[in-house]
Amino acid sequence: MEKYHPTRHNMQRRMTTHNYALPGTYHITLHVAGEMGQSLGQIQGSLEQPDESPNAPHVAMTPVGNMVREELLTSITKHYPMINIDTFVIMPEHLHALLQVTAPIVSSTGRPTHLGQVIAGFKKGCNRRYWAMTGQDATANSAGKPLNTTPSTTSRVLGGSPAQSVSGASQVPGGSRVSGGSPAREAKHVPSNGTTGRRPLFAYGYCDVQPITPEQLATQRTYIKGNPRSRLLRSRQRATLTACRYGYTTALTPSALRGFLQRECLQKHATPDALSAIECRLLLADGKIALDTYGNRKLLNSKLLPVVCHRQDKPLFAQQKARCMEEAVNGAIMVSARISAGEQEIMNEMVNHGFPVIIIADNGFPERYHPSAVRLDQCATDQLLLVTPWQYQYRGKNEQVTIPFCKAMNCVAQALCRQKDDWWKNSE
């Protein structure tokens, strides 16, 4: 089996306007330090087993992983009783924890503090015990008892590639990714190790996502709990469940796309700046618009039909939906950016009936791209192929895609299908 490259997260994003000392819900991600990484566990279990089964995909933790679990469940709440651990998972090279802060954060001495210092304290406790476990420190563990372990039995090094940043709702869905600097940033740890050469267990910094609605909170709980299953699934289907860069090249040129947008958009929308902003984000190969893909590219060999619902065709929506269903029954695959409510309804209908679909994503795939658990399962069973003509770009929670941007994806859908979007009006 091909070796799985561990996930890497961007550890420096913070919301500059948010007060990290106040109550709230935070999805925290920590990554082990170093390019090789100390293993916290190993993925085991069977994909065929349901989640409640003892042999469902899970993490069999190393002694270091068990230590981290104990610190997470005991030390944070002990020192900060206003913080509860809602949901967590410890993966081989990172951990996710959903923290519920129920009151302003205050230290055990009564001093007001913030989330960054809570995380720094947790890491400090882990470091102290990790150094003792791996022979990097002659002191006892935090409980005052010597650990009867040695580096040869407790430390296993994982292979992997240099750290890559991953961000965006596609990586951790169901919340608001935050960016910028903040007073809540963790104080950088520089070990005063003299000649001992001690290495910290976790990398500097942490990543946080803040769920806003109950639906987002539920999504993040599902994401965290589903990490082992998703990891095992991706490791079993590396060829399909890995973003393929420039996996397909259309016949569409940037100049042809510009002409399309100038015809389709009002002049106030298709400004030179708006069109230039679109063109600079396009993936290009030999002067043509290319697509990154995620899923089984064999779907591209089928008959492809674009699903684009125009406002003026709303009275004919039932006809359009019926024609799409008819073509799907006969083996055609619908392609859409799922922008309008009508497009979403048609594509959902396809999925509900078990027909494969191709979705054009409105952002590029980051270096370590993982779709939601639902889409991951659909890609794994050849029910979905995700494609995107865009380079990845971080977007804030309030950033909206523009009308020319949406029109551009509709144009790409037609180019991919080599079929105009009014095909359904023609009787065969």
Backbone hydrogen bonds, N-H to C=O, Kabsch-Sander energy under -0.5 kcal/mol:
donor,donor_aa,acceptor,acceptor_aa,energy
10,N,166,V,-1.5
11,M,9,H,-0.5
14,R,180,G,-1.0
16,T,14,R,-0.7
16,T,179,S,-0.9
18,H,15,M,-1.4
20,Y,18,H,-0.8
22,L,19,N,-1.6
24,G,101,V,-1.6
26,Y,99,L,-2.5
27,H,209,V,-3.0
28,I,26,Y,-0.8
28,I,97,A,-3.2
29,T,207,C,-2.4
30,L,95,L,-2.0
32,V,93,E,-2.3
33,A,201,L,-2.9
39,S,156,R,-2.3
40,L,92,P,-2.5
42,Q,60,A,-1.7
44,Q,58,H,-3.0
46,S,55,N,-2.8
49,Q,46,S,-1.2
53,S,50,P,-1.9
56,A,53,S,-1.7
58,H,44,Q,-2.7
60,A,42,Q,-3.1
60,A,58,H,-0.6
61,M,59,V,-0.9
62,T,40,L,-1.3
66,N,62,T,-2.6
67,M,63,P,-2.0
68,V,64,V,-2.3
69,R,65,G,-2.4
70,E,66,N,-2.2
71,E,67,M,-2.5
72,L,68,V,-2.7
73,L,69,R,-2.2
74,T,70,E,-1.4
75,S,71,E,-1.6
76,I,71,E,-0.9
78,K,74,T,-1.9
79,H,75,S,-2.1
80,Y,76,I,-2.7
83,I,80,Y,-2.2
84,N,82,M,-0.5
84,N,100,Q,-2.6
86,D,84,N,-0.9
86,D,98,L,-2.8
87,T,98,L,-0.8
89,V,96,H,-2.4
91,M,89,V,-0.6
91,M,94,H,-2.8
95,L,30,L,-2.4
96,H,89,V,-2.4
97,A,28,I,-2.3
98,L,87,T,-3.5
99,L,26,Y,-3.3
99,L,97,A,-0.7
100,Q,84,N,-2.8
101,V,24,G,-3.3
101,V,99,L,-0.7
102,T,82,M,-3.0
102,T,100,Q,-0.7
103,A,82,M,-0.5
105,I,21,A,-2.6
107,S,111,R,-3.0
110,G,107,S,-2.1
113,T,105,I,-2.3
115,L,20,Y,-1.6
117,Q,114,H,-0.7
118,V,114,H,-1.5
119,I,115,L,-2.5
120,A,116,G,-2.2
121,G,117,Q,-2.2
122,F,118,V,-2.2
123,K,119,I,-2.4
124,K,120,A,-2.1
125,G,121,G,-2.2
126,C,122,F,-2.1
127,N,123,K,-3.0
128,R,124,K,-2.3
129,R,125,G,-1.7
130,Y,126,C,-2.9
131,W,127,N,-3.0
132,A,128,R,-1.3
133,M,129,R,-2.4
134,T,130,Y,-2.0
135,G,132,A,-0.9
136,Q,131,W,-2.2
137,D,131,W,-1.4
141,N,145,K,-1.3
144,G,141,N,-2.2
148,N,146,P,-0.5
149,T,147,L,-2.0
153,T,150,T,-1.2
154,T,150,T,-1.7
155,S,151,P,-1.8
156,R,154,T,-0.6
158,L,37,G,-2.4
171,Q,168,G,-1.6
172,V,168,G,-1.4
176,S,210,Q,-1.7
177,R,175,G,-0.7
178,V,208,D,-0.9
185,R,182,S,-1.9
190,V,188,K,-0.6
193,N,191,P,-1.5
196,T,193,N,-3.1
203,A,31,H,-3.4
206,Y,11,M,-1.5
207,C,29,T,-2.1
209,V,27,H,-1.7
210,Q,176,S,-1.9
217,L,213,T,-2.2
218,A,214,P,-2.4
219,T,215,E,-2.1
220,Q,216,Q,-2.2
221,R,217,L,-2.1
222,T,218,A,-2.2
223,Y,219,T,-2.4
224,I,220,Q,-2.6
225,K,221,R,-2.5
226,G,222,T,-1.9
227,N,224,I,-1.4
230,S,226,G,-2.7
231,R,227,N,-2.7
232,L,228,P,-2.4
233,L,229,R,-2.5
234,R,230,S,-2.5
235,S,231,R,-2.3
236,R,232,L,-1.5
237,Q,233,L,-1.3
241,L,237,Q,-3.2
242,T,240,T,-0.7
244,C,293,T,-3.4
245,R,243,A,-0.7
247,G,244,C,-1.1
247,G,291,L,-1.0
248,Y,291,L,-1.6
250,T,289,I,-2.6
257,L,253,T,-2.3
258,R,254,P,-2.4
259,G,255,S,-2.2
260,F,256,A,-2.1
261,L,257,L,-2.5
262,Q,258,R,-2.3
263,R,259,G,-1.5
264,E,260,F,-2.5
265,C,261,L,-2.4
269,H,266,L,-1.6
270,A,266,L,-2.6
271,T,269,H,-1.6
275,L,271,T,-2.5
276,S,272,P,-2.3
277,A,273,D,-2.3
278,I,274,A,-1.4
279,E,275,L,-2.5
280,C,276,S,-2.2
281,R,278,I,-1.3
282,L,278,I,-0.6
282,L,279,E,-0.9
283,L,389,P,-2.5
284,L,282,L,-0.5
285,A,288,K,-2.7
288,K,285,A,-1.6
289,I,252,L,-3.2
290,A,283,L,-3.0
291,L,248,Y,-3.2
292,D,388,T,-2.5
293,T,244,C,-2.2
294,Y,386,L,-2.4
295,G,240,T,-1.3
296,N,384,L,-0.6
297,R,295,G,-0.8
299,L,296,N,-1.6
300,L,297,R,-1.8
301,N,298,K,-1.7
302,S,299,L,-1.5
305,L,333,I,-2.3
307,V,335,V,-3.0
308,V,306,P,-0.6
310,H,308,V,-0.7
313,D,310,H,-1.1
314,K,311,R,-1.6
316,L,313,D,-1.7
317,F,314,K,-1.8
320,Q,316,L,-2.3
321,K,317,F,-2.9
322,A,318,A,-2.2
323,R,319,Q,-2.3
324,C,320,Q,-2.1
325,M,321,K,-2.2
326,E,322,A,-2.4
327,E,323,R,-2.4
328,A,324,C,-2.2
329,V,325,M,-2.3
330,N,326,E,-1.2
331,G,328,A,-1.7
332,A,327,E,-2.7
333,I,303,K,-3.1
334,M,356,P,-0.6
335,V,305,L,-2.6
336,S,358,I,-2.0
344,Q,340,S,-2.1
345,E,341,A,-2.2
346,I,342,G,-2.3
347,M,343,E,-2.5
348,N,344,Q,-2.5
349,E,345,E,-2.0
350,M,346,I,-2.0
351,V,347,M,-2.1
352,N,348,N,-2.7
353,H,349,E,-1.4
354,G,351,V,-1.7
355,F,350,M,-2.6
357,V,383,Q,-2.1
358,I,334,M,-2.4
359,I,385,L,-2.1
360,I,336,S,-2.2
361,A,359,I,-0.7
361,A,387,V,-3.1
364,G,391,Q,-0.8
367,E,165,S,-0.6
369,Y,366,P,-0.6
369,Y,367,E,-0.6
376,L,372,S,-2.8
377,D,373,A,-2.2
378,Q,374,V,-2.0
379,C,375,R,-2.6
380,A,376,L,-2.4
381,T,377,D,-1.4
382,D,379,C,-1.4
383,Q,378,Q,-2.9
384,L,378,Q,-1.0
385,L,357,V,-1.6
386,L,294,Y,-2.8
387,V,359,I,-2.5
388,T,292,D,-2.0
391,Q,281,R,-2.6
399,E,396,G,-1.3
406,C,402,T,-2.1
407,K,403,I,-2.7
408,A,404,P,-2.3
409,M,405,F,-1.6
410,N,406,C,-1.8
411,C,407,K,-2.2
412,V,408,A,-2.2
413,A,409,M,-2.2
414,Q,410,N,-1.8
415,A,411,C,-2.3
416,L,412,V,-2.9
417,C,413,A,-2.0
418,R,414,Q,-1.6
419,Q,414,Q,-1.6
423,W,420,K,-1.2
425,K,422,D,-1.9
426,N,423,W,-1.6
